[in-house]
């Protein structure tokens, strides 16, 4: 299928679900679909029902909203042939909760674990909540990808196991 046809198909799939749909400037093979967090499972299911879309990655980032409020942006990247469809939404820092997409795409667990660990996002109903990247003795409530992160309060907390080897 041609790029333009796939992008038009995405627009059709998300009519009624998306808050907005944009094609990034100078990237004719991409489409950004902005949704509400509560619509994530519906949005992923709608895409999976159509053609051969597959999950590339889930990413998060710490940002500031238009009103100056701290937010976590989340992006679920999917591809079919040459087209990349990114489902995007924002979570407030004080309520970083979203549903797992693992019931639809089981392999998403690795990306969900990274988002939980690095940004403190509570991904509900994910099958594996174990640490992926940080040491087991990493302090709770400290998320290294926050813009406000300046290091651990006690640099001796993490790495004790390595010192004992």
N, C-alpha and C positions, 0 to 999 in steps of 0.2 A: 504494500500500500504506500502511496506517496505521502510525504511529510505533511503537506497541507490537508490531505484527507484524514490522516491520523489526528491532527490537531483539531480539526472540525469535529471529529468523532468524540474527542475528549470534551469539547464544549457542549455537545449534545448530551453526553453521559451526565455531566454535572449541572445542567440546566435545572434549577430548582433546589439544588443542594449547595452550590457555591455562593459565597458572598460576592466574589468577583473572580474573573478569569483574565489573565494577562499573558501576553507573549513578550518575554524580555527583549529589549532592543538589541539588535545585532546578533540574535540567537534564534534563527528561524526554525530550529528543531526542538524548541523548548516551550512548555506551557506551564504557567504557575496557576494553581487553583487554590484560592483562599477560602477556607471553611471555618466553621466554629468547631472547637475541640469536641463538643458533644456529637458532632456529625462524623467523626473520624471513622468509626466502624462502617457506617452506611457508605461513606465515600470510598473506602478501600474495597468493600464488597461490590459496589457499582463498577469499579474499574476492573476487578478480577473477573466479573461476569462477561466482560467484553474482550474479545481477541486474546492475545498472548502477553499481556502486561506482566512484568515481574519486578520484584522489589530489588532496587540497587543498594539503597542505604537509608538509614534514618539519621538525621543530624539535628543538633540543637545549638542554640547560641544565645548568649546573654545580651540584651539590648535595652534601649529606652524607647518607650512608646511616644506617640505624638503629644500626649499630655504630660510627658516627663516621668511617667510611671515605669518602674523596672519590670521587664517582661522576659520570658524565655520564648524564643521563636523555635518552632519545631517544623521540620521539613521531612516529608516522606517521599523519597525519590523512586519513581517507577520508570521502566523503559519498555518500549515495544519498537522493534527494528531501530530506526535512527532517531526516534522521538523520545524525549524525556518529559515526563509529567511529574510535577512536584506539588504534592498536597501540603499547604502551609497554614499554620495557625499560631496563635500566641497564647501563652499561659501567664497569668500574673505571678510575680515572685511569691506572693503570700498564699497561692493556691495552685501549686504545680502538680495537678492530677490529670491523668488521661487514661483511657482504657487501652489494654494491650490489643494488638492486632494479631497476636499469635493464634487465636482460634481460626483466623482466616489464612494467615501465612506463618506457619510454625517457625520457620527459620528467622523470623524477625526478633527472636529472643536475644540474640547477641547484640543487636543494635539497641534494644530496649534496656539491656543491662548497662551498656555504656552511658546512656542518657540518665539512668537512675543514679549511677555512681558519680558521674562528673557534674551533674546539674541538680541532683536531689529531686528529680521528677518521680512522683509516685505513679508508676505504671501499674494500674490495677489489673489483676487476673493474669499477669505474666507468669509463665510456668517456672522460671528460674530467676531468683532474686540474689544469687550469689555474686560476689565481687568478680569483676572481669579484669580490670586494669590496676587498681590500687591494691596495696598490701592489705592483708587481713587485719592488721592493727591500725589501719587508717582511722582517725577519729570520726565519729558520727557528726553529721551536721556541717562538715567542712567540704565544700565542693570546689575543686581546683579550677574549673572552667568559668567560674563567676569572675566578672571584671574586678570585683572587690577583693579577690583572693590575693594575699600578699605573702603567703607562706604559712606554715604551721606555727601555732603559738609556742610550742616547745619542739624544737627541731630534733630532739632526742626521742620523741614519741614513736616515729616511724623508722624502721630500720634496726630495731633492737635484735631481731632474729639474725640479720646479716652480721651484726657485731659478734654474735655468739658462735658463729661457724668457724 
